[in-house]
């Protein structure tokens, strides 16, 4: 009896806040789900405060209590709050959707009281301020930085650079960041950005994102290539969000230089720049577009390409880290990165030898390497071996252990 009492007394309660959580789509939601369930499997009590998206409302599986939905899935307690429909069609409409979440997140966190830790994420942006204010009774306050705001919004032109709004947001953000007991950054370049903001370096822990992609059998890869019509072709694949933070100009330039050659460039995904990208590559016979792939097909789909492409716009290093790179490496495929040499993925590729890095604007260099790789299977195999080797460092199991040490410290 004493042992059982001691067990329950030793259980810790951790509260995460994030706009999305499955089945509502979003990369940060998928990461949070895997981490939350991993911590719950270790015996911790995990609560996630999140929004009710349109898909979730149609699902009909929640117990409605006013605007809130409560349920427990795989050991994780979910508190879903209502808000206006989220849309990317307008910055102002998106801001209104965010505005409806901030007070609800804060209220739910405050009601939960003296928990062991409250972990705020970066979707919606700057929720850290409201959550930090509401988490006064928590033993620890932690911020899981997937992006850095408002700098990212400035670089993307969402808010005027160094304008009144940007300065006000930076003041609020810095206040909240300095009041965290710990900040988890997803890359070394992001850590440096936060230090330059004035955050104590000793309170920043770097825990890279991970991937649930697993190697698949050669027969599955061949079946996927046959289904996609890729047999006998050299495929350079860009898979993921076609968003504002990515450098597509260099990829477009390389595709034009490769036209008429043996390399085919495929873009799979959705995003705000998809229409622009299709227009830029209209009529090119070596470029193809595919929709986002189902999660259950992702491992085979990534493994079916010969090489992969990842890009980061110049100036955004440290504000974002493209976590899809870890899935590509886990699929055992070489990775070509277009972006600043100090960005996390660029540094990782140089350190590991699992791919190559190209400066923003170096379309000719990218096209030249793709042409050479298309005729060098031995080089491809060597890069594949390095990719699988380095991928072992970015697994969910290792990340859960790392996170647990941060939460317990």
Secondary structure, 3 states (H helix, E strand, C coil): CHHHHHHHHHCCEEEEECCCCCCCCCHHHHHHHHHHHHHHHCCCEEEEEEECCHHHHHHCCCEEECCEEEEEECCEEEEEECCCCCCCCCHHHHHHHHHHHHHHHHHHHHHHCCCCEEEECCCCCCHHHHHHHHCCCCCCEEEEECCCCCHHHHHCCCCCCCCHHHHHHHHHHHHHHHCCCEEEECCHHHHHHHHHHCCCHHHEEECCCCCCCCCCCHHHHHHHHHHHCCCCCEEEEEECCCCCCCCCHHHHHHHHHHCCCCEEEEEECCCCCHHHHHHHCCCCCCEEEECCCCHHHHHHHHHHCCEEEEECCCCCECCECCCHHHHHHHCCCEEEEECCCCCHHHHHHHHHCCEEEECCCCHHHHHHHHHHHHCCHHHHHHHHHHHHHHHCCCCHHHHHHHHHHHHHC
